Amino acid sequence: MRSARHALRWTVAELARKSGVSISTIKRIEAETGVPNSYRPNVAAIGAALEAAGIEFIGSPEDGPGIRIRSGGTRLGGTSASGDETAG
């Protein structure tokens, strides 16, 4: 999840605001290796916020996990992944 957040150039605080999950919980999840061992609704909320911003999770935890940025996803600073200005 940290790589997805970094790809969007989001701070932990911004991901917390967009997902409704506390900063301390996000930091704890990001410190874990592998599949987060956390409260499932928190992980789902973080994943949904990242996906809404254009992140696609690919692979599986056992075989080649990664991310892809879909065209049109928004980034911090009001610019979409394609470079177009966005509101927000």
Secondary structure, 3 states (H helix, E strand, C coil): CHHHHHHCCCCHHHHHHHHCCCHHHHHHHHHCCCCCCCCHHHHHHHHHHHHHCCEEEECCCCCCCEEEECCCCEECCCEECCCCECCC
